[in-house]
Amino acid sequence: MANSQMLKGIIDGCILQIINMKEVYGYELAQSLESYGFEELSEGTIYPLLLRMSKEELVSSTLKKSTAGPKRKYYRLTDKGREELERFKADWQRLDQSVNRLLLD
């Protein structure tokens, strides 16, 4: 897995993409990231990012009843979050192409 410095610039976009696929709560988001290979990310890392994204109005949240305990906060993308995700995808594609060109040269 990539080191934490490399992940810092990437994880926000990955979180936005997962939330874009479906409305999720924090623990579910952590599990989804883990299933994609981001084993090193803890919930303690994810929740502050979600809080910042909420303050930046990239995501909004709703409390919903849970069948197993207290209410859960579910996150979904805002229009601003969808725009940011599209920017991330375009930036990632350019970076991916540049790095691959360099490494495969």
C-alpha positions in Angstrom: 0.0 0.0 0.0 1.1 3.5 -0.7 2.6 5.5 2.1 0.6 8.1 4.0 2.1 11.1 2.3 1.0 9.8 -1.1 -2.4 9.0 0.2 -3.1 12.5 1.5 -3.8 14.0 -1.9 -5.8 11.0 -3.1 -8.0 9.9 -0.3 -10.5 12.8 -0.5 -11.3 11.9 -4.1 -11.7 8.3 -3.2 -14.1 9.1 -0.4 -16.1 11.4 -2.7 -16.3 8.6 -5.2 -17.6 6.0 -2.7 -20.2 8.5 -1.4 -21.1 9.2 -5.0 -21.8 5.5 -5.6 -24.2 5.4 -2.6 -25.2 7.1 0.6 -23.0 5.7 3.4 -22.3 6.1 7.1 -18.8 6.4 8.5 -18.0 2.8 9.4 -19.5 1.6 6.1 -17.2 4.0 4.3 -14.2 2.7 6.2 -15.2 -0.9 5.2 -15.6 0.1 1.6 -12.2 1.8 1.5 -10.7 -1.3 3.0 -12.3 -3.5 0.4 -10.6 -1.3 -2.3 -7.2 -1.9 -0.7 -7.0 1.1 1.7 -6.3 -1.1 4.7 -4.2 1.5 6.5 -7.0 4.0 6.9 -8.7 4.0 10.2 -12.1 5.5 11.2 -10.1 8.0 13.2 -8.7 9.3 9.9 -11.9 9.2 8.0 -14.2 11.1 10.4 -12.1 14.3 10.5 -12.1 14.2 6.6 -15.9 13.8 6.6 -16.2 16.7 9.0 -14.0 18.9 6.8 -15.9 17.9 3.7 -19.2 18.8 5.5 -17.8 22.3 6.4 -16.7 22.7 2.8 -20.2 21.7 1.7 -18.9 18.8 -0.4 -21.1 16.4 1.5 -24.3 16.7 3.6 -25.5 14.3 6.2 -28.7 12.9 7.6 -29.3 10.9 10.8 -31.2 7.7 10.2 -32.4 5.0 12.4 -30.3 1.9 12.7 -31.4 -1.6 13.3 -28.4 -2.1 15.5 -28.1 0.7 18.0 -28.1 4.5 17.8 -28.9 6.5 14.8 -26.3 6.7 12.1 -25.1 9.7 10.2 -25.3 9.0 6.4 -23.3 11.1 4.0 -24.2 12.0 0.4 -22.6 14.3 -2.1 -23.8 17.9 -2.7 -23.7 19.5 -6.1 -20.4 21.1 -5.0 -19.1 17.7 -4.0 -20.0 16.3 -7.4 -18.1 19.1 -9.1 -15.1 18.5 -6.8 -15.2 14.8 -7.7 -15.2 15.6 -11.4 -12.2 17.8 -10.9 -10.4 15.1 -8.9 -11.1 12.5 -11.7 -9.7 14.9 -14.4 -6.6 15.7 -12.2 -6.1 12.0 -11.5 -6.2 11.1 -15.1 -3.6 13.7 -16.0 -1.4 12.6 -13.2 -1.8 8.9 -13.9 -0.8 9.5 -17.6 2.2 11.7 -16.7 3.6 9.2 -14.1 3.0 6.2 -16.4 4.7 8.0 -19.3 7.7 8.7 -17.1 7.9 5.3 -15.5 7.4 3.4 -18.7 9.8 5.5 -20.7 
